[in-house]
């Protein structure tokens, strides 16, 4: 399955069967819990061979503690594409998405149009480490927040508007230096960046 921007697992603990809410594509139930999958981009049934073929064509997963970070770094560093496009290539590494690509590149001070092969090993290692940290924090928080608490007028459990919890993504001005944010189209999606903090 691929959750995309819309898919979500809903977990109801206990043996009582909850009502179906919305379009549920899959329901798993035991005496301890019911898990509904709603709104995935793709959900299909396949064989173990089908699963193995899919996994074989994917790059390392930053959320996997056993991921081969060197493989991802090598693939990024050999690419003649812009690093902002490389980060969305699932054959290079998995799961980065548009928000995390913009935010990780910003935090690392890397312009999204720089070619992968133009980045040093140290820059690529820092980029990998930043992606890993951001994705793991996102899983822990169950939402995307890439800025520190000092940048948020946070009330526990409060929902943030787009751009309120990020440095550059969906912002008009850079949170760090107030320069107007620009975008560049990479891998078919706009990548937000600060031309002052992320120089070529």
Secondary structure, DSSP 8 states (H G I E B T S, - for coil): -B-TTT-EEEEEESSS-----S-EEEEEE-SSEEEEEES-SB-----HHHHHHHHHTS-EETT-TT--HHHHHHHHHH--SBHHHHTT-TTTEE--HHHHHHHHHHHHT--TTSBGGGS-HHHHHHHHHHHHHHHHHHHHHTS---S-GGG----TT----TTTTSSSTT-SB-TTT--BEEEEEETTEEEEEETTTS--
